[in-house]
Each structure stands twice: as C-alpha cells, then as structure tokens.
Amino acid sequence: MKFYKCTGTLRKEYYGGLLYNKWGRLSPLNQTGYDIFKAISVYPLTLKEIMDIVRKFYIDIPPSAIEKIKLLLEYEANKSLIVIQRDRDGRKVPFDDIIEKVTLDKSLSSPPYLSSPFSIHIYSTYACNQRCIFCYASSNGPKCDQLYESNLKLQDWKGVINEAIIFRVPMINFLGGEPL
C-alpha cells in the first residue's frame, strides 16, 4: 500500500498556495491541490484517505478526479516535494485532526496578490572585466564601471536577505560579476 507524505514547505496564497523545497523546486497549487498537500503534511495518507478528505470539502468530485490527483501526487514525488512510503509507522490517522487543520487553513483569507515573490535575484557585484554585448546587466543604462560604484555594502545585503527570510521568499539566487 502507498502512503503519501508532503516533505515540501507549503505557503498559503490567494489562489491556493505554493509547495517548495530547499533545492528550489516550486509548484503553484490551486485550492484543491493546496488542501490535499495540507492534509498530507500532517500525516502520511493513502489515495483513498486523500479522496475522503477531498470529498469532505468538495461534494461534486468527478470520477476522473481520482486519476488526476494520483498523477499530481506522482509528479510531485518525482520533484522530491512528497515521498511515497510503504507503511505509516503504525500510526493511526485521526481524520478529525486533519479535517480541523485543513478547515482552519481554508478559513484564513489572503489578499488577491502574492504574499511575497517566488524568488529574488541578488547581484552581489557588477564588477566585471568583460564587456559582453549579450549581458543585460549593462545593456540598458550605465556600463559596468558605473554600476560598480553603486554596489551595496555587506550590511545592506544582510538586510535584504533578512527581509527575504521574514517574507518567506522560497528561493534566493546569488549572481553578478565575472567569477574569474
């Protein structure tokens, strides 16, 4: 028997939510998908148990939904956002606890925009000994030398990164400059 367990991080958004992991794999989820992953983040569940929870919130479930949910679970397992276990470690599933957690989360309202960006790109420096015509960092405005003069100080970068952490930005990319 297969038990599905969410290993990624869930973030509630106005359209449903985001599921992401520490390697930068990211999946936007509609409300139904968010509810499913919220449930399997609490306990490992079988497909039948997942469908029972979905039916609790969504009365009219077409028969094709089971296959679509199974495909979604397999897809996210391939992206390492969930794991498929062979047993549940002997734990009993308290459906009331799961329903309560999903219901509480569904009652939270979100504004009609993202709570924070999916990712940010930090260009630590524009210092570069090249003048590549394809480099967009210097294509619309001052050249690399002028941009280099406007680089942020270390303390400023720490502030930017701390703010990204506070706002739960799942991915921070560090870029910039010529590495050689």
N, C-alpha and C positions, 0 to 999 in steps of 0.2 A: 504494500500500500504506500502511496506517495503522500507526504505531508509537506506543505509549502510554508516557508518561513521567510519573512522580509528581513534582509540584512542591511538594506539601504536606509537612508535618512529620509523621512517624509517632511515636507513643508506645505502647510495649508495655503492655498491661493484661492482667488475668487472663482476660478473656473474648475476647481478640483484641487490639484496640488502638484508638487514636484517630488520625484523619487530620485535620489542621487547617492553616490558612494564616494569614498575617499580618493578614488582613482579618476574622478571627473566624469564618470558615466552618469548621464542625466536623462530622465524620462518625464515629460509632462503627462499628467493623468487627468482625465475628465472626472466628474464627481463619482461615478460608479467605480472607476479604477481606484480612485483615492480611498473610497470606503473599503474596497477589497484589501488594499495594502495596509490600511489602518488595522483591519481585523487580523491579518496575518503577521503584523508586527507585534501583536500581543501574545499569540500562541501559534504554534505550527498547526495548520488545518488541512484536512483532506478537501478535494474538489467538492464533494457532496456537502461538507460543512460550510465551505465558502458560499456555495449556491443557496444553502438555507439562510445564511445571513443576508445575501443579496435579495432573496425573496422577501425577507422581513422589511426591507426598505423600499423595494421596487416590486410592486404587485404584479404587473404585466411583464413577465420575462418570456421572450420568445424562445422556442426550443434551440434555435441557433446560438443563443447567448452562451450556453454551456461550452460549446466548442470554441467560441471566441475568447471566453475567459481562460480556457485551458491553453489556447495559443498565446495569450498575453502572459500567462504565468511562465510558460516555457521560454518565451522570448526574453523576459526579464531575468530568468535563471541563466540564460546564455550570456547576458550582460553582467552577471555577478551581482545583481541587485536583490535577488532572493536565492535561497538554497532549497533544494528538494531533499528531504530527509526520508529515511526508511521507517523510522519509528518516532514516537513522541516522547520518549524517555519516561514512559509510564504515567505521564501527567494527564489528568482528566481535564477536559475543556469545559470551563464554566461559561456557557453561552450568554448568561445574563451579564457577566462582566464584560464580555466582548461587545455585546449589544449596547451596554451602557457607555463604553468608551467611544464607540463609533457614533452613537446618538449625541453625546456631549460635543464631539468634534463637529458634527453636522450643524449643531445649533450656533456655533461660532460664526459670526458674519465677517466677511472680508470685503475690503473696498474693491471697486471694479478695476483694479490695476495690480501689478505685481508688488509684493511686499518688499522686494529688493531684486537687483539684477541677478541673472543666471550666473554671470561671471564678470570679472573685471580683468583688464589687461594693464599691467604696471610696466611702463618703460622706465627702467631704473636710470638709464642714461641715453642721451642721443649722441654721445661722443663716438665718432667713427672716422676712420682714416679713408673710407671709401666714399665715392660719390655716385652710387648706383642710380641709374635713371628709373629703375622699377621700384625703388624704396619709397613707400608712401609717407614715411616719417618726415621727409623733407620735400615732398612734391608740391604741397600747396602752401607756400609761405617761406619763412626763413630757412636758410640752409643749416646743416648740422652744426656748424660752429656757433651760430646764433642761438640755436636750441640748447646747446651745451651750457651756455651761460645761464639759462633759466631752469636748470635741473633743481629738483627739491633736495633738501637736506635730509639726512638719515632720520632725524626726529620727526620730520613731516611725513616721511614714508611710513614710519611706525604708526603714526596717527591714522593714515589712510587704511593700513592693514587692520588695525584695531577696529575701525569703523566698519570695515567689511565683515569682520567676525561678529560684531554686535548685530549687524543686519542679516546675518546668516547667509552670506553670499557663498554658494557651494564651491566655487572654483575661482582661484586667483592664478593668473598666468603672469610669469615674470619674463619680460622681453627687453630688448633695447641694446644698442651699441654693437660694435664689432668685437666678437669674442676673442679674436687672435690678436 
